[in-house]
């Protein structure tokens, strides 16, 4: 009794100290837990919090957070019927020194045996993860970055350091409750020859591995071991032998070539590099941008445990991959390994990028079978360890602001590697980047003017850093609807397995094409209509790129009305600024300016910004291109014919042009959807009194200025096609 009283007093004192000192961040969606606990069938079911080790500090922290988050207390006794009781509501997976079993905690054995005898009863188990030093926005000291959580279990001294160093820099996540009775009954069926306790422990060990892997990434060995394992793999050894025979060189020389390729490719992932980069980037974003807005990130959090995540963003700036890794890490998930162009493997910078998960890839594998083999084997090793990946589906950065046609090499290797086996189901995460200014903006304009692309260098990077005092507005990162590989493989009736020696069947090739198309369409669905892109469409379609303030306000409102009435996609985001605020906002970015004309205040594009604003208008042009085409057809009919046209005639003319538009702008509508969209656009134009319906024919009304403005956007199609074709031959990785 005295021992129990002492433990209770010690626990209460610890609770008060931890409650005063430690302030964790809650990860995930707490509603998943509370809604499960409030379910009618489970409302009165006892619960236990499942943790991996028996550290009292973690228990106290969990109990404090259960109180503050209106969850059942963790230190109350667990009571079941038939006089079954435990001292608290913790279930520790790790056996203690006092356990009668060397493998399973005594409490689990007791609970499982009780539930086997009483199948009408149950206990809800809530897996709970705690990570110390995993609040990177607060890590402002080098020793904190080095000592923060990784895969290894902390010692007693390390745990004491955790509390003192990371008292406000830790994460706690309550995961979805699991029925212990359900696990026990499943164990009886699927593992009848093993103790049910064994099955329960193994299930939770795998759950915690998945949870931790989603946050910290896979437990990677060091780079030297990775290269060694790849060198002794059957596929690399076969490629080395083929290289030796084909080029009539010694096997040792072919091996040296393979090793040199791997040294060039393989990342050198480092947790400390990651955390140091987080500190540096936090300061960079503060100086460079007014803010970073992230949309739909919870999509990834829900998928990360069960899926192999492959981020496939559009590519508009070198900032893209830095920003993506920063945001993923900042939100408690593991940063992806990123395919980076070999041109970025510069002195110093290349090693830092490797430490952050970058692996380097040549622009072309053509004619180099050995390089192809070792790169594919490295990709397969990453997928086999469920490492999150990232690569740019367009291959290189867009110089026009439009999405480029996909480069499918990395995608094909990912899908073929998945079909070799040993990886989770794959979810591709299309991601839209919306900038309001670009660090590389001036170089893009020069390249569009015919100048040769400048090679990346350390000097060029340092020169770019001089711009950090300038204001680059707000960056929007919008995660699109995931593309699930399994769905498309099944639809195309692709094989479930494919060895590396087999010829790739047409069904797999079709899957690669379909996935690429879906990714690009879903990037465009996640578009963010920011102030700069919106006003760019208005001013760049005006003579001399200038309009009266009154006319700018009217056209902005027309575009916004169209976006509200004819919303491109549910994931699309639209600026919340008023039309007047949009003008002032873009003026503060020094992209437009005031001028006096005819005793009236006008808005004009700043002379140095014309090319860049074309870039930003192209970012959102796909949301307006179909309405613009319909308006163009109506305008031409009004000018050249009798001013009237039937719905069937409009549908026919749009359908003639649509396949080409869809290819260039990655529009999402199929043939049937297209007719519905045309109908919606016509309804909008009628509601705006731009056109009228008379005897089943459409007539342009007196509001023809509105339709002329909307139709003027259609001419951007021809300009963009020309610019894309001009750049297509010179587009390079990154």
C-alpha positions, 0 to 999 in steps of 0.5 A: 500500500505504501508503495502504491501511495508513493507511486501515486504521489510521484505521478501527481508531482510529475504531472504538475511538472510536465504540465508546466514545462512541456507543451506538445503539438497535437498531430493528426485529426483528434476528431477521428478518436473522439468520434470513434469513442462516441459511437453508440456501440463503443460509448461505454467500452473501456479504453487503453492507450498503447505505447511502445516503451514504459517511460514514465515521462511519456505516460505523464505527458499522455495523461495531461493531453487526455485531460486537455483534449477531453479524452478519457484519463490514462491513469484511471484503473481499467475495469471490466466485468467479472472482477477484472481490473488493471491499475491504469489504462496504459498498454505497453508493448515492450515487456518489462524486467518483471514480466513472467514472459520474455516476449509479451507484456503480462498485461496483454496476456491477461487482457487477451485471455480474459477477452477469449473467455468473454467474447461479449466484452471489448477494450478499445486500444488507442495507439499513441505516438510521441516524438521529441524534438520533432517541432522543427519550426522551434529548433533554433540550436544546433545541438537540438537538431542533432539530438532530436528523435530518430528510429533508435529508442532513447536511453534514460539519459537521452529521455532526460535530455529530451524533456529539458531540450524539447519541452515545447518542441515535441509531437503527440498523436492519438491514432484511430482506436482499434478493437482488441476483441476484434484482433483477438477473434482475428488471431483465432482464425488467421493464426490458430497455432500462435498465442493470440497475444503474439498476434496482437503484439505483432499487429501493433508493432507493425502499426507503430512502424508505419506511424513512425515511418510516415513521420521519420521515413524508413530506417535507412542504413548509411550510404556506403551500405546502400551502395554495397547492397546494390552492387551485390544485387542479382540485377546489378551483377548481371548488368556488370557482366553484360557490360564486361562482355559487350565492351570487352573489358575486365569484370572489375573495370565494369564493377568500378563503372557501376560503383561510380554511377551509384556514387553519382546517384545515391543520396546521403540522407541525414537527419541532422542535415534535414534539421539544419536545412529546416532552420535555414529555410525557415529564415529564408521564407521569412525574408523572401515571402509574405506567407506560405499558404498550404491547401489540402495537406490532410490528404497526404496525412491520411494516406502516408501510413498505408500507401507508398507516397510519390509526390509529383508536383509541377515545376516552376522554380528551384524553390519548388523542391526546397519548399515541398520538403520544408512543408512536408517535414514541418507538418510531421511527415517524412520528407521524400527522396527527390530526383534532382538533375545532375546539373545541381550536383555542384560542389557543397550544394550537391552534398547538402541536397544529398543530405536532404534526400536528393538523388541525382539523375542524368538527363538521358540514359540512352545507350548506357545499359549499365547506368540504366540498370543501376539506377533502376535497382536504386529506385527499386531499393527506395520503393522496397523500403517504402521511402516517399519519393518526389519527382517532377512529372514535366522533367524541367521547369516551365518557362511559360507558366503552362504545364509541359508535356510529361516526361515519363521515364521516372514514372515508368521506372516507378510503376515497373519497380512496383510490379516487381513486388515488395512495395506498398500500393502507390498513391501519386500526389499531384501538387500545384505551386502558385507563385506571385514572383519568381526568383528565376523570372528574369532568366525565363524571359531571356530564354523565351527571347532566344537566349541559351539556358545558363548552366547552374553554378554555385556562383549563380546560386549565391547571386540569387541569394542577394534577392532575399531582401526583395518581396516575392508575395505569397506562395500557394502550395495546393495538393491535388486529388491523389492518383492511385496506381492500383485503380489504373493497373486494374482498369488497363488489365495490367499484370500483377507482377512483372520481372525485370527481364520481361518485355513491358506489355502494352497494358503497362505502357498504357498505365504509364500514359494514363497516370501521367495524364491524370497527374497533370489534370489533377495538378490543374484541378488544384489551381490557386487563383491568386491576385497576380495571375487574375489581374494579369489576365485582365491587363495583358488582354488590353491595348498597351497593357493598360485600362482605367481603374473602373474597367479593371474592376469590372473585368476582375468582377466578370472573371470572379463571377465566372469562376464562382458560377463555372467552378473549374474544380472543387479543389480550386482556391480563389483569392479572398481579396476584394477587387480593389485590394487585388489592385493594391496588392499587385501594385505593392509587388511593383508589378503594376502601377498607376498612370493618368489618362484623360483625367482618369486614373488608369492601371498599367503593367510595369514595363519590366513585368510584362513577360513575367505577368504572361507567365502568371496568367498562364498558370490559371488560363486553363480555368478560362480557356473553355469559356473563352473558346465559347465566347470566341465562337459567339463573337465571330458569329456576331461579326461575320454572320447573322448574329445568332447560333444554335446550341448544337452549332456551338457544341460542334465547333467546340468539339472540333477544337477541344482535343487540341485544347485538352492536350495543351492545357490538360483539361479534365473533361471527357466528351460527355462532360464537355457538353455539360460544361458548354451548357453551364457556360452558356447559362452563365453568359445568359445570367450575365446578360451577355447573350440572349435566347430567342427561339432556341438560338443564342444572340449577343446582347448589348453587353458585347464588351464583356464577351469581347473581353472573354473571347480575347483570352482565346487568342492566348492559345495560339501564342502559348502553343508557339512558345511551348513548341519553341522551348520543347526541344531545349527543356532540361531536368530542373 
